[in-house]
Amino acid sequence: MPHRNEDGASIINLNNAKIVQKNFTVLSDVNLHIQRGRFCYLIGKTGSGKSSLLKVLYGHLPLKVGSGDVAGFKLETLRAGDVPNLRRKLGIVFQDFQLLTDRNIEKNLKFVLEATGWNEKAKIDERIDEVLASVGMKTKKHKMPHQLSGGEQQRIAIARALLNHPQLILADEPTGNLDPETSNDIMTLLKRVALENNCAVVMATHDYHMIQNFPGEAIKCEDGKVSIMNTAELFE
Ligand SMILES: Nc1ncnc2c1ncn2[C@@H]1O[C@H](COP(=O)(O)OP(=O)(O)OP(=O)(O)O)[C@@H](O)[C@H]1O
């Protein structure tokens, strides 16, 4: 298949990529290689390009300059029809949870499974129970989203991201709406499920307290460029 590239152990590869919003270049000369199973922050000031970079990685913004691939999908030749297939390989988690408010948790998860080709009821029920158990939310299956706290809704959003066994989770400020204690819980959860599923995580965040609590590797967006650093450098 011309639109796929299964080479190498990296789940994300960008080579001399330019990240563009409308006609405005947000980031240029982006060279990024993230191995399978790695956890990496995405940091940088407001407007530095974190969300734009994530959008290119999940096929929401086209890669018009440079080359790259995510989960085996070539980005520079990605067609609209390939995007759902790429998204099936990814788990995406947003700041505002984005649960469907008109149905309960079980039906939120069922909706995603059915939309991605699952059709056997027993297997659907089993997978929903598995992901809810892995985020400690099995008893909340019949609750509506508004009956859950922000932290619980984010746990459900993480469970939803895990449904199709993703190789990569892209998280855009997943703790942005949560208090510090709940943020730490969500971070612990994300790190654990990533490890258990051998899943890479790229997580955009502004939260330096959390970065200090959970040090690691970071992709930094600054002055239109991207670099890799260790978060310990932020606190020297
Ligand atoms: N839809 C859009 N159309 C045009 N320009 C955009 C659009 N979205 C973002 N931009 C511009 O692209 C640049 C990068 O924005 P982006 O949202 O990627 O930054 P960010 O680092 O995620 O910021 P924040 O931390 O505030 O979420 C900004 O200058 C922004 O104004």
The ligand as an SDF file (V2000), in Angstrom:
LIG
                    3D

 31 33  0  0  0  0  0  0  0  0999 V2000
   -6.9480   27.5400   12.9960 N   0  0  0  0  0  0  0  0  0  0  0  0
   -5.9080   28.3850   12.9550 C   0  0  0  0  0  0  0  0  0  0  0  0
   -5.7620   29.2660   11.9600 N   0  0  0  0  0  0  0  0  0  0  0  0
   -4.7030   30.0990   11.9020 C   0  0  0  0  0  0  0  0  0  0  0  0
   -3.7350   30.1380   12.8250 N   0  0  0  0  0  0  0  0  0  0  0  0
   -3.8310   29.2880   13.8480 C   0  0  0  0  0  0  0  0  0  0  0  0
   -4.9160   28.3630   13.9960 C   0  0  0  0  0  0  0  0  0  0  0  0
   -4.7270   27.6430   15.1140 N   0  0  0  0  0  0  0  0  0  0  0  0
   -3.5800   28.1000   15.6660 C   0  0  0  0  0  0  0  0  0  0  0  0
   -3.0450   29.0850   14.9210 N   0  0  0  0  0  0  0  0  0  0  0  0
   -1.8020   29.8140   15.2040 C   0  0  0  0  0  0  0  0  0  0  0  0
   -0.7200   28.9050   15.2190 O   0  0  0  0  0  0  0  0  0  0  0  0
    0.1870   29.1840   16.2760 C   0  0  0  0  0  0  0  0  0  0  0  0
    0.3660   27.9550   17.1310 C   0  0  0  0  0  0  0  0  0  0  0  0
   -0.8700   27.6460   17.7960 O   0  0  0  0  0  0  0  0  0  0  0  0
   -1.0500   26.3140   18.6400 P   0  0  0  0  0  0  0  0  0  0  0  0
   -2.4890   26.2330   19.0200 O   0  0  0  0  0  0  0  0  0  0  0  0
   -0.4320   25.1810   17.9200 O   0  0  0  0  0  0  0  0  0  0  0  0
   -0.1380   26.6630   19.9130 O   0  0  0  0  0  0  0  0  0  0  0  0
   -0.0450   25.9160   21.3150 P   0  0  0  0  0  0  0  0  0  0  0  0
    1.4230   25.8380   21.6370 O   0  0  0  0  0  0  0  0  0  0  0  0
   -0.8080   24.6530   21.2960 O   0  0  0  0  0  0  0  0  0  0  0  0
   -0.7290   26.9850   22.2500 O   0  0  0  0  0  0  0  0  0  0  0  0
   -1.5470   26.7690   23.6340 P   0  0  0  0  0  0  0  0  0  0  0  0
   -0.5260   26.3420   24.6250 O   0  0  0  0  0  0  0  0  0  0  0  0
   -2.0790   28.1350   23.9140 O   0  0  0  0  0  0  0  0  0  0  0  0
   -2.6170   25.7520   23.3800 O   0  0  0  0  0  0  0  0  0  0  0  0
   -0.3800   30.3810   17.0250 C   0  0  0  0  0  0  0  0  0  0  0  0
    0.2850   31.5340   16.5710 O   0  0  0  0  0  0  0  0  0  0  0  0
   -1.8210   30.4150   16.6220 C   0  0  0  0  0  0  0  0  0  0  0  0
   -2.3050   31.7230   16.5920 O   0  0  0  0  0  0  0  0  0  0  0  0
  1  2  1  0
  2  3  1  0
  2  7  2  0
  3  4  2  0
  4  5  1  0
  5  6  2  0
  6  7  1  0
  6 10  1  0
  7  8  1  0
  8  9  2  0
  9 10  1  0
 10 11  1  0
 11 12  1  0
 11 30  1  0
 12 13  1  0
 13 14  1  0
 13 28  1  0
 14 15  1  0
 15 16  1  0
 16 17  2  0
 16 18  1  0
 16 19  1  0
 19 20  1  0
 20 21  2  0
 20 22  1  0
 20 23  1  0
 23 24  1  0
 24 25  2  0
 24 26  1  0
 24 27  1  0
 28 29  1  0
 28 30  1  0
 30 31  1  0
M  END
$$$$
